[in-house]
């Protein structure tokens, strides 16, 4: 039994989720895409990889980036809501991505809203849930580790 006032094992996840969502909004909803220096660095990296035999393109890197951008959503929201509610996590994340794409389409003419981004972002959420499920399966049953030990109270013991 949990002692009242003892922290929930996932209480530390909520501030991380809030920080992630602020970063996600900054990345996806600022009026301008990434600074030119960032994009040229990505292009140079893609060219370097291609020159060294790795079949990669800028569009391929962008696609991978869209997936990776939403992996934390699947992990963090999966921790907050629990893996049993995986469908809700996926639905909430997909709706979040759709809202981002719609906002870009309606309010940010310098950004490019695409159905592909929505599909890739939703795939990232599924990957995050899968990672969380794998970690959970390897750990075995029981709660995921939290910010500290949970105190227990023994029934019937007098102090």
Secondary structure, DSSP 8 states (H G I E B T S, - for coil): -B-TT---TTHHHHHHHHHHHHHHHHHHHSSS-S-HHHHHHHHHHHHHHHHTT----HHHHHHHHHHHHHHHHHHHHHHHH-GGGHHHHHHHHHHHHHHHHHHHHHH-TTS---HHHHHHHHHHHHHHHHHHHHHHHHH-SS----SS---B--TT---
